[in-house]
Amino acid sequence: MAWQLDFSSEFATPSIEFINPPDNYFVLGMSVGFPVNPGAVPTSGRLEEPWEKPFVDVFPMPGLNAVSERFKNLVEQFEPGMHQFFPFMIEHRDGTLIDEKLYIFNCAVGVDAIIFRKHQPVWQTYEFDPPTLFAGMLEKFELSCPAIGEHHIWCGETVAPRSLFVSDAFYSAVKHNKIRGLRGRHREELDDPWTEAEIAPLIEWNSKRH
C-alpha cells in the first residue's frame, strides 16, 4: 500500500511572516520532487500572533512547510541523504527566538507512478500550454508498484508533481511515532508497470512543438 500525505486540518497551526525572504522564493508546498537551491527558500520567520503551544511536527507556512527534528530523523532513517532539510528559525513578535529545531522539507525524488485503471483519465487541452489532467482525476488514480520500486518517500513527476507519497512502512512509522500534522490517504498499488501511454496527450503536445 502507498499513502498520499497532506497537511492535516485537525491541529491548530501558527501564522508565520517570513523575515527578509529571497525575492520570488521557491514555493515548495509539501515538496516538489527535485532538489532546489538552498538560497531560494526563507531561513527565518516571525509569529504574527502570540503562540505558546508546542508546534506539531509538520505544519504549513505561506507556500512552504515546516517540519520538526523528529520528522527529519524519521525521513533520514528510511532514506538517508536523499531529501532536503533547510534549517528554519522562528521568533516571537519581540524578537526572541523559539528554542526548537525546525526545517523546511523538500522531498527531492520524483517518480512517474500514477496510472489509471478504474477510470478513464480526462485531459484539459489548451491552445498554447501543455495539456493537464482534469482536477477531479487526481482523486481517481492508482499507483504502479513496479515504478515505485524501493522508494519510501517520493513526489509525482510528470503528473501531480507537488503531491507527496510514502510507502506503507513509512506511514506506519509516522503513526507509531505519533508524528502530528499530517493527513494520509490510502492509494491503491497495482502490479501494472507505468508506461508513457499514461501521459500520451503530453507527449503528443510536445512532439508538435519540436
Contacts in CASP RR format, 6 or more apart in sequence:
PFRMAT RR
TARGET T0000
AUTHOR 0000-0000-0000
METHOD contacts of the structure
MODEL  1
MAWQLDFSSEFATPSIEFINPPDNYFVLGMSVGFPVNPGAVPTSGRLEEP
WEKPFVDVFPMPGLNAVSERFKNLVEQFEPGMHQFFPFMIEHRDGTLIDE
KLYIFNCAVGVDAIIFRKHQPVWQTYEFDPPTLFAGMLEKFELSCPAIGE
HHIWCGETVAPRSLFVSDAFYSAVKHNKIRGLRGRHREELDDPWTEAEIA
PLIEWNSKRH
1 168 0 8 1.000
1 186 0 8 1.000
1 187 0 8 1.000
1 188 0 8 1.000
1 189 0 8 1.000
2 143 0 8 1.000
2 148 0 8 1.000
2 165 0 8 1.000
2 166 0 8 1.000
2 167 0 8 1.000
2 168 0 8 1.000
2 186 0 8 1.000
2 187 0 8 1.000
2 189 0 8 1.000
3 165 0 8 1.000
3 166 0 8 1.000
3 167 0 8 1.000
3 168 0 8 1.000
3 171 0 8 1.000
3 184 0 8 1.000
3 185 0 8 1.000
3 186 0 8 1.000
3 187 0 8 1.000
4 163 0 8 1.000
4 164 0 8 1.000
4 165 0 8 1.000
4 184 0 8 1.000
4 185 0 8 1.000
4 187 0 8 1.000
5 30 0 8 1.000
5 164 0 8 1.000
5 165 0 8 1.000
5 166 0 8 1.000
5 171 0 8 1.000
5 182 0 8 1.000
5 183 0 8 1.000
5 184 0 8 1.000
6 30 0 8 1.000
6 164 0 8 1.000
6 182 0 8 1.000
6 183 0 8 1.000
6 184 0 8 1.000
6 185 0 8 1.000
7 13 0 8 1.000
7 30 0 8 1.000
7 58 0 8 1.000
7 59 0 8 1.000
7 60 0 8 1.000
7 65 0 8 1.000
7 181 0 8 1.000
7 182 0 8 1.000
7 183 0 8 1.000
8 56 0 8 1.000
8 58 0 8 1.000
8 180 0 8 1.000
8 181 0 8 1.000
8 182 0 8 1.000
8 183 0 8 1.000
9 183 0 8 1.000
10 181 0 8 1.000
10 183 0 8 1.000
11 56 0 8 1.000
11 59 0 8 1.000
11 180 0 8 1.000
11 181 0 8 1.000
12 53 0 8 1.000
13 55 0 8 1.000
13 56 0 8 1.000
13 59 0 8 1.000
13 60 0 8 1.000
14 47 0 8 1.000
14 48 0 8 1.000
14 49 0 8 1.000
14 51 0 8 1.000
14 55 0 8 1.000
14 59 0 8 1.000
14 90 0 8 1.000
15 47 0 8 1.000
15 48 0 8 1.000
15 49 0 8 1.000
16 45 0 8 1.000
16 46 0 8 1.000
16 47 0 8 1.000
16 48 0 8 1.000
16 61 0 8 1.000
16 62 0 8 1.000
16 66 0 8 1.000
16 90 0 8 1.000
17 45 0 8 1.000
17 46 0 8 1.000
17 47 0 8 1.000
17 48 0 8 1.000
18 25 0 8 1.000
18 42 0 8 1.000
18 44 0 8 1.000
18 45 0 8 1.000
18 46 0 8 1.000
18 61 0 8 1.000
18 62 0 8 1.000
19 42 0 8 1.000
19 44 0 8 1.000
19 45 0 8 1.000
19 46 0 8 1.000
19 91 0 8 1.000
20 42 0 8 1.000
20 44 0 8 1.000
21 42 0 8 1.000
22 39 0 8 1.000
22 40 0 8 1.000
22 41 0 8 1.000
22 42 0 8 1.000
25 40 0 8 1.000
25 41 0 8 1.000
25 42 0 8 1.000
25 64 0 8 1.000
26 32 0 8 1.000
26 36 0 8 1.000
26 37 0 8 1.000
26 40 0 8 1.000
26 41 0 8 1.000
27 63 0 8 1.000
27 64 0 8 1.000
28 36 0 8 1.000
28 41 0 8 1.000
28 63 0 8 1.000
28 64 0 8 1.000
28 65 0 8 1.000
28 104 0 8 1.000
28 105 0 8 1.000
28 106 0 8 1.000
29 60 0 8 1.000
29 63 0 8 1.000
29 64 0 8 1.000
29 65 0 8 1.000
29 162 0 8 1.000
30 65 0 8 1.000
30 107 0 8 1.000
30 162 0 8 1.000
30 163 0 8 1.000
30 164 0 8 1.000
31 65 0 8 1.000
31 83 0 8 1.000
31 105 0 8 1.000
31 106 0 8 1.000
31 107 0 8 1.000
31 108 0 8 1.000
31 155 0 8 1.000
31 162 0 8 1.000
31 164 0 8 1.000
32 106 0 8 1.000
32 107 0 8 1.000
32 155 0 8 1.000
32 161 0 8 1.000
32 162 0 8 1.000
33 106 0 8 1.000
33 107 0 8 1.000
33 108 0 8 1.000
33 109 0 8 1.000
33 110 0 8 1.000
33 154 0 8 1.000
33 155 0 8 1.000
33 156 0 8 1.000
33 157 0 8 1.000
33 161 0 8 1.000
33 162 0 8 1.000
34 108 0 8 1.000
34 110 0 8 1.000
35 84 0 8 1.000
35 106 0 8 1.000
35 108 0 8 1.000
36 84 0 8 1.000
36 106 0 8 1.000
36 108 0 8 1.000
38 84 0 8 1.000
38 86 0 8 1.000
41 64 0 8 1.000
41 86 0 8 1.000
41 104 0 8 1.000
42 64 0 8 1.000
42 88 0 8 1.000
42 104 0 8 1.000
43 86 0 8 1.000
43 87 0 8 1.000
43 88 0 8 1.000
43 89 0 8 1.000
44 88 0 8 1.000
44 89 0 8 1.000
44 90 0 8 1.000
44 91 0 8 1.000
45 88 0 8 1.000
45 89 0 8 1.000
45 90 0 8 1.000
45 91 0 8 1.000
46 90 0 8 1.000
46 91 0 8 1.000
46 92 0 8 1.000
46 93 0 8 1.000
46 95 0 8 1.000
47 90 0 8 1.000
47 91 0 8 1.000
47 92 0 8 1.000
47 93 0 8 1.000
47 98 0 8 1.000
48 93 0 8 1.000
50 92 0 8 1.000
50 93 0 8 1.000
51 92 0 8 1.000
54 100 0 8 1.000
55 66 0 8 1.000
55 68 0 8 1.000
55 100 0 8 1.000
55 102 0 8 1.000
56 68 0 8 1.000
56 180 0 8 1.000
56 181 0 8 1.000
57 67 0 8 1.000
57 68 0 8 1.000
57 70 0 8 1.000
57 71 0 8 1.000
57 179 0 8 1.000
57 180 0 8 1.000
57 181 0 8 1.000
57 182 0 8 1.000
58 65 0 8 1.000
58 66 0 8 1.000
58 67 0 8 1.000
58 68 0 8 1.000
58 71 0 8 1.000
58 105 0 8 1.000
58 179 0 8 1.000
58 180 0 8 1.000
58 181 0 8 1.000
58 182 0 8 1.000
59 65 0 8 1.000
59 66 0 8 1.000
59 181 0 8 1.000
60 66 0 8 1.000
61 104 0 8 1.000
64 104 0 8 1.000
65 104 0 8 1.000
65 105 0 8 1.000
66 88 0 8 1.000
66 90 0 8 1.000
66 102 0 8 1.000
66 103 0 8 1.000
66 104 0 8 1.000
67 85 0 8 1.000
67 102 0 8 1.000
67 103 0 8 1.000
67 104 0 8 1.000
67 105 0 8 1.000
68 100 0 8 1.000
68 101 0 8 1.000
68 102 0 8 1.000
68 103 0 8 1.000
69 101 0 8 1.000
69 102 0 8 1.000
69 103 0 8 1.000
70 177 0 8 1.000
70 179 0 8 1.000
71 105 0 8 1.000
71 179 0 8 1.000
72 85 0 8 1.000
72 103 0 8 1.000
72 105 0 8 1.000
74 170 0 8 1.000
74 173 0 8 1.000
74 174 0 8 1.000
74 177 0 8 1.000
74 179 0 8 1.000
75 83 0 8 1.000
75 85 0 8 1.000
75 105 0 8 1.000
75 153 0 8 1.000
77 173 0 8 1.000
78 152 0 8 1.000
78 153 0 8 1.000
78 167 0 8 1.000
78 169 0 8 1.000
78 170 0 8 1.000
78 173 0 8 1.000
79 109 0 8 1.000
79 151 0 8 1.000
79 152 0 8 1.000
79 153 0 8 1.000
82 108 0 8 1.000
82 109 0 8 1.000
82 153 0 8 1.000
83 105 0 8 1.000
83 106 0 8 1.000
83 107 0 8 1.000
83 108 0 8 1.000
83 109 0 8 1.000
83 153 0 8 1.000
84 105 0 8 1.000
84 106 0 8 1.000
84 108 0 8 1.000
85 103 0 8 1.000
85 104 0 8 1.000
85 105 0 8 1.000
85 106 0 8 1.000
86 103 0 8 1.000
86 104 0 8 1.000
86 105 0 8 1.000
86 106 0 8 1.000
87 101 0 8 1.000
87 102 0 8 1.000
87 103 0 8 1.000
88 102 0 8 1.000
88 103 0 8 1.000
88 104 0 8 1.000
89 97 0 8 1.000
89 98 0 8 1.000
89 102 0 8 1.000
90 97 0 8 1.000
90 98 0 8 1.000
90 100 0 8 1.000
90 102 0 8 1.000
91 97 0 8 1.000
91 98 0 8 1.000
92 98 0 8 1.000
107 153 0 8 1.000
107 154 0 8 1.000
107 155 0 8 1.000
107 164 0 8 1.000
109 151 0 8 1.000
109 153 0 8 1.000
109 154 0 8 1.000
109 155 0 8 1.000
110 154 0 8 1.000
110 155 0 8 1.000
110 156 0 8 1.000
110 157 0 8 1.000
110 161 0 8 1.000
111 147 0 8 1.000
111 148 0 8 1.000
111 151 0 8 1.000
111 154 0 8 1.000
111 155 0 8 1.000
111 156 0 8 1.000
111 157 0 8 1.000
111 165 0 8 1.000
112 147 0 8 1.000
112 156 0 8 1.000
112 157 0 8 1.000
112 158 0 8 1.000
112 159 0 8 1.000
112 194 0 8 1.000
112 198 0 8 1.000
112 199 0 8 1.000
113 143 0 8 1.000
113 144 0 8 1.000
113 147 0 8 1.000
113 148 0 8 1.000
113 154 0 8 1.000
113 156 0 8 1.000
113 165 0 8 1.000
113 194 0 8 1.000
114 141 0 8 1.000
114 142 0 8 1.000
114 143 0 8 1.000
114 144 0 8 1.000
114 156 0 8 1.000
114 159 0 8 1.000
114 160 0 8 1.000
114 194 0 8 1.000
114 198 0 8 1.000
115 141 0 8 1.000
115 142 0 8 1.000
115 143 0 8 1.000
115 144 0 8 1.000
115 190 0 8 1.000
115 192 0 8 1.000
115 194 0 8 1.000
115 198 0 8 1.000
116 137 0 8 1.000
116 140 0 8 1.000
116 141 0 8 1.000
116 142 0 8 1.000
116 198 0 8 1.000
117 142 0 8 1.000
117 190 0 8 1.000
117 192 0 8 1.000
118 140 0 8 1.000
118 142 0 8 1.000
119 137 0 8 1.000
119 140 0 8 1.000
119 141 0 8 1.000
121 133 0 8 1.000
121 134 0 8 1.000
121 137 0 8 1.000
121 141 0 8 1.000
121 198 0 8 1.000
122 133 0 8 1.000
122 134 0 8 1.000
122 136 0 8 1.000
122 137 0 8 1.000
123 131 0 8 1.000
123 132 0 8 1.000
123 133 0 8 1.000
123 134 0 8 1.000
123 201 0 8 1.000
124 131 0 8 1.000
124 132 0 8 1.000
124 133 0 8 1.000
124 134 0 8 1.000
125 131 0 8 1.000
125 201 0 8 1.000
125 205 0 8 1.000
130 202 0 8 1.000
130 205 0 8 1.000
130 206 0 8 1.000
131 201 0 8 1.000
131 202 0 8 1.000
131 205 0 8 1.000
133 159 0 8 1.000
133 160 0 8 1.000
138 159 0 8 1.000
138 160 0 8 1.000
138 163 0 8 1.000
141 159 0 8 1.000
141 187 0 8 1.000
142 187 0 8 1.000
142 188 0 8 1.000
142 189 0 8 1.000
142 190 0 8 1.000
142 192 0 8 1.000
143 165 0 8 1.000
143 187 0 8 1.000
143 188 0 8 1.000
143 189 0 8 1.000
143 190 0 8 1.000
144 189 0 8 1.000
144 190 0 8 1.000
144 192 0 8 1.000
144 193 0 8 1.000
144 194 0 8 1.000
145 189 0 8 1.000
145 190 0 8 1.000
145 191 0 8 1.000
146 191 0 8 1.000
146 192 0 8 1.000
146 193 0 8 1.000
146 194 0 8 1.000
147 193 0 8 1.000
147 194 0 8 1.000
148 154 0 8 1.000
148 165 0 8 1.000
148 167 0 8 1.000
148 189 0 8 1.000
151 167 0 8 1.000
152 166 0 8 1.000
152 167 0 8 1.000
152 169 0 8 1.000
152 170 0 8 1.000
153 164 0 8 1.000
153 165 0 8 1.000
153 166 0 8 1.000
153 167 0 8 1.000
153 170 0 8 1.000
154 164 0 8 1.000
154 165 0 8 1.000
154 166 0 8 1.000
155 161 0 8 1.000
155 162 0 8 1.000
155 163 0 8 1.000
155 164 0 8 1.000
155 165 0 8 1.000
156 162 0 8 1.000
156 163 0 8 1.000
156 165 0 8 1.000
158 199 0 8 1.000
158 202 0 8 1.000
159 198 0 8 1.000
159 199 0 8 1.000
165 187 0 8 1.000
166 174 0 8 1.000
171 184 0 8 1.000
174 182 0 8 1.000
196 203 0 8 1.000
END
